[in-house]
């Protein structure tokens, strides 16, 4: 049975690229274009891993992580951010404090590094 990954990001191009990459690695992937949609899909899809963007309109990745924790979801989480008002590192450090297992800056320096981290988290 293939492991399931949910990508939560309002950037369709990024989500599509990541979905295609993860699909080539053998994962079953679903995409949510907002944090609220992501919470619903996390409940139904029951992913093993969630990749969530921090900066999104309406409900951000921080609120997503807080709600995910309330729902006792045990999926591993990778937070991603291209930055905003603050430095990318500050957004990502806060995400890890809120429960993300790892974080990456967008754009990724290396998709293979991202894929390796996904493999590591899912094999733990």
C-alpha positions as a Markdown table, in Angstrom:
| # | Residue | x | y | z |
|---|---|---|---|---|
| 1 | Unk | 0.0 | 0.0 | 0.0 |
| 2 | Unk | 1.4 | 3.4 | -1.0 |
| 3 | Unk | 1.9 | 6.1 | 1.6 |
| 4 | Unk | -0.4 | 9.1 | 1.3 |
| 5 | Unk | 0.7 | 12.8 | 1.2 |
| 6 | Unk | -1.5 | 15.8 | 1.4 |
| 7 | Unk | -0.1 | 19.1 | -0.1 |
| 8 | Unk | -1.8 | 22.2 | 1.3 |
| 9 | Unk | -0.7 | 25.3 | -0.6 |
| 10 | Unk | -2.6 | 28.1 | -2.3 |
| 11 | Unk | 0.0 | 28.2 | -5.1 |
| 12 | Unk | -1.4 | 25.9 | -7.8 |
| 13 | Unk | 1.9 | 25.7 | -9.8 |
| 14 | Unk | 3.9 | 24.7 | -6.7 |
| 15 | Unk | 1.2 | 22.2 | -5.5 |
| 16 | Unk | 1.1 | 20.6 | -9.0 |
| 17 | Unk | 4.9 | 20.4 | -9.2 |
| 18 | Unk | 5.2 | 18.8 | -5.8 |
| 19 | Unk | 2.3 | 16.4 | -6.4 |
| 20 | Unk | 3.9 | 15.3 | -9.7 |
| 21 | Unk | 7.3 | 14.8 | -8.0 |
| 22 | Unk | 5.8 | 12.8 | -5.0 |
| 23 | Unk | 3.7 | 10.7 | -7.5 |
| 24 | Unk | 6.9 | 9.7 | -9.3 |
| 25 | Unk | 8.3 | 8.5 | -5.9 |
| 26 | Unk | 5.2 | 6.3 | -5.6 |
| 27 | Unk | 3.1 | 8.3 | -3.1 |
| 28 | Unk | -0.6 | 8.7 | -3.4 |
| 29 | Unk | -1.1 | 12.5 | -3.4 |
| 30 | Unk | -4.0 | 14.8 | -2.8 |
| 31 | Unk | -4.0 | 18.7 | -3.0 |
| 32 | Unk | -5.8 | 21.3 | -0.9 |
| 33 | Unk | -5.7 | 24.9 | -2.1 |
| 34 | Unk | -6.5 | 26.4 | 1.3 |
| 35 | Unk | -5.9 | 25.6 | 5.0 |
| 36 | Unk | -9.6 | 25.0 | 5.6 |
| 37 | Unk | -9.9 | 22.6 | 2.7 |
| 38 | Unk | -6.7 | 21.0 | 3.9 |
| 39 | Unk | -8.2 | 20.3 | 7.4 |
| 40 | Unk | -11.2 | 18.6 | 5.7 |
| 41 | Unk | -9.0 | 16.6 | 3.4 |
| 42 | Unk | -6.7 | 15.6 | 6.3 |
| 43 | Unk | -9.7 | 14.1 | 8.1 |
| 44 | Unk | -11.0 | 12.2 | 5.0 |
| 45 | Unk | -7.8 | 11.3 | 3.2 |
| 46 | Unk | -5.9 | 10.3 | 6.4 |
| 47 | Unk | -2.5 | 11.2 | 5.0 |
| 48 | Unk | 0.8 | 9.9 | 6.4 |
| 49 | Unk | 2.5 | 13.2 | 5.6 |
| 50 | Unk | 1.2 | 16.7 | 5.2 |
| 51 | Unk | 3.2 | 19.4 | 3.4 |
| 52 | Unk | 1.7 | 22.8 | 4.4 |
| 53 | Unk | 2.5 | 26.3 | 3.3 |
| 54 | Unk | 2.7 | 28.9 | 6.1 |
| 55 | Unk | 1.6 | 32.0 | 4.2 |
| 56 | Unk | -1.9 | 31.5 | 2.8 |
| 57 | Unk | -4.9 | 33.8 | 2.7 |
| 58 | Unk | -7.8 | 33.5 | 5.1 |
| 59 | Unk | -6.4 | 30.8 | 7.3 |
| 60 | Unk | -2.6 | 30.5 | 7.5 |
| 61 | Unk | -0.4 | 27.5 | 8.1 |
| 62 | Unk | 0.0 | 28.3 | 11.7 |
| 63 | Unk | -3.7 | 28.1 | 12.3 |
| 64 | Unk | -3.7 | 24.9 | 10.2 |
| 65 | Unk | -1.1 | 23.3 | 12.5 |
| 66 | Unk | -3.0 | 24.4 | 15.7 |
| 67 | Unk | -6.2 | 22.8 | 14.4 |
| 68 | Unk | -4.4 | 19.7 | 13.2 |
| 69 | Unk | -3.0 | 19.3 | 16.7 |
| 70 | Unk | -6.5 | 19.7 | 18.3 |
| 71 | Unk | -7.8 | 16.9 | 16.0 |
| 72 | Unk | -5.0 | 14.5 | 17.2 |
| 73 | Unk | -3.9 | 13.9 | 13.7 |
| 74 | Unk | -0.7 | 11.8 | 13.8 |
| 75 | Unk | 0.5 | 12.6 | 10.3 |
| 76 | Unk | 4.1 | 13.9 | 9.9 |
| 77 | Unk | 4.2 | 17.5 | 8.8 |
| 78 | Unk | 6.6 | 19.5 | 6.6 |
| 79 | Unk | 6.1 | 23.2 | 6.6 |
| 80 | Unk | 7.2 | 25.3 | 3.6 |
| 81 | Unk | 7.4 | 29.1 | 3.2 |
| 82 | Unk | 8.6 | 31.5 | 0.6 |
| 83 | Unk | 8.6 | 34.3 | 3.2 |
| 84 | Unk | 6.3 | 37.2 | 3.7 |
| 85 | Unk | 6.7 | 40.2 | 6.1 |
| 86 | Unk | 9.3 | 38.3 | 8.1 |
| 87 | Unk | 12.4 | 36.3 | 7.1 |
| 88 | Unk | 11.6 | 32.8 | 5.9 |
| 89 | Unk | 13.6 | 31.3 | 8.7 |
| 90 | Unk | 11.3 | 33.0 | 11.3 |
| 91 | Unk | 8.2 | 31.6 | 9.7 |
| 92 | Unk | 9.7 | 28.1 | 9.6 |
| 93 | Unk | 11.0 | 28.1 | 13.1 |
| 94 | Unk | 7.6 | 29.1 | 14.4 |
| 95 | Unk | 6.0 | 26.3 | 12.4 |
| 96 | Unk | 8.3 | 23.8 | 14.0 |
| 97 | Unk | 7.4 | 25.1 | 17.4 |
| 98 | Unk | 3.8 | 24.5 | 16.5 |
| 99 | Unk | 4.5 | 20.9 | 15.6 |
| 100 | Unk | 5.9 | 20.7 | 12.1 |
| 101 | Unk | 8.5 | 17.9 | 12.0 |
| 102 | Unk | 10.6 | 19.7 | 9.4 |
| 103 | Unk | 10.6 | 22.8 | 7.3 |
| 104 | Unk | 11.9 | 23.9 | 3.9 |
| 105 | Unk | 12.2 | 27.3 | 2.3 |
| 106 | Unk | 10.6 | 27.9 | -1.1 |
| 107 | Unk | 11.8 | 27.6 | -3.7 |
| 108 | Unk | 13.5 | 24.3 | -2.8 |
| 109 | Unk | 17.2 | 24.2 | -3.3 |
| 110 | Unk | 16.9 | 20.6 | -4.2 |
| 111 | Unk | 13.9 | 18.4 | -4.9 |
| 112 | Unk | 16.0 | 15.3 | -4.1 |
| 113 | Unk | 16.8 | 16.7 | -0.6 |
| 114 | Unk | 13.0 | 17.2 | -0.1 |
| 115 | Unk | 12.3 | 13.7 | -1.3 |
| 116 | Unk | 15.0 | 12.3 | 1.1 |
| 117 | Unk | 13.4 | 14.1 | 4.0 |
| 118 | Unk | 9.9 | 12.7 | 3.0 |
| 119 | Unk | 11.4 | 9.2 | 2.9 |
| 120 | Unk | 13.1 | 9.7 | 6.3 |
| 121 | Unk | 10.0 | 11.0 | 8.0 |
| 122 | Unk | 7.8 | 8.3 | 6.6 |
| 123 | Unk | 10.2 | 5.5 | 7.6 |
| 124 | Unk | 10.5 | 6.7 | 11.2 |
